Amino acid sequence: MPGAVVPGTAWTIRSVLRILLVTFPFFALVLCGYAAARRRMLPLDAIPGLNSFVLYFALPCLLYRFGSTTPLAQLLDAPLFFTYLLCALIMVGFVVAASLNRRIGWNDAAFGALVAAFPNTGFMGVPLLVALLGAAAAGPVIVTLVVDLVITSSLCIALSRLDGADQHGVAKAANNALLGMLANPMPWSILLGGLASAVHLALPQPVMQTIGLLADAASPVALFTIGAVLARSQMLAKVHGHAATPLRDYLPVAFAKLIVHPLLVLLVGTSAIALGLPLDRFALTVIVLVAALPSASNVAMLAERFGADNGRIARIILVSTAAAFFTFSGAVALLH
């Protein structure tokens, strides 16, 4: 019948619209932060302060709250941990091997691999996936965050030192990575939340209310800060006179982050289930969507600290964040 809508098609359209209603505000806040920084409504000097508020106050409280209310068995899910870890290691090895050339050395290749393997789980993934899938998604998301904060980041920082300053470069890099991990409040907040869950610890109500207020601020401020950090990275790259980065140096990495990474996690996870490993299908869906998130924005600051091409890293993060509005929403529609 002309003009008739196929029932399956109508259901798919309604499903996608429902997903976009959830994801749109998250990406809109990123755009607001980007516009505020680009138009100088937000001074560039204020952006590190916003980032510190999220990193040292709001996000640790959010992770503690999730960790303390999540059953310990979900936080100690070994099949989930090693499935995600294997995929992260494969992504790092693949992107480093594909990136190394005369223009891109170990330093730039390692940080390119980090943005390909490290999703924006803390700033975007935790609140977004809980909003989409419910509180049960928090446990698997926290497991992936531990992998990326403790192992993936440390490995890539160590690889970045192979450009070879001196013969002790790798050892020094490993030491710096360990010190950076110990100084990062996010793993500690996850650990404390897990311990509270294990012993059924309930903090005094005024303390929990304070933690709750900071946790509630984490999502909007973090998303706004992502956009501001991206704009700042672009603007600083221009000020420092970095040459224009060829498309072939950053578009393939953004593609690997948004398409190859989630497909790899899905393939490895379904293979693990087929082999009889006790990997929960809902948890697999969660970590596939984690892998479909855009690149972690804090990698731009790490790249700047270690002397990598921050302009290239910023472009990868910007492209993956902009494109993820469509690719991530599509992944949710296909999986959920």
Secondary structure, DSSP 8 states (H G I E B T S, - for coil): -TT---HHHHHHHHHHHHHHHHHHHHHHHHHHHHHHHHTTSS-GGGHHHHHHHIIIIIHHHHHHHHHHHS-HHHHT-HHHHHHHHHHHHHHHHHHHHHH-SSS--HHHHHHHHHHHH-B-IIIIIHHHHHHHH-GGGHHHHHHHHHIIIIIIHHHHHHHHGGGTSSTTHHHHHHHHHHHHHHH-HHHHHHHHHHHHHHHT----HHHHHHHHHHHHHHHHHHHHHHHHHHHHHHHHHHHTT-----GGGTHHHHHIIIIIHHHHHHHHHHHHHHTT----HHHHHHHHHHHTS-B-THHHHHHHHTT--HHHHHHHHHHHHHHHHHHHHHHHHHH-
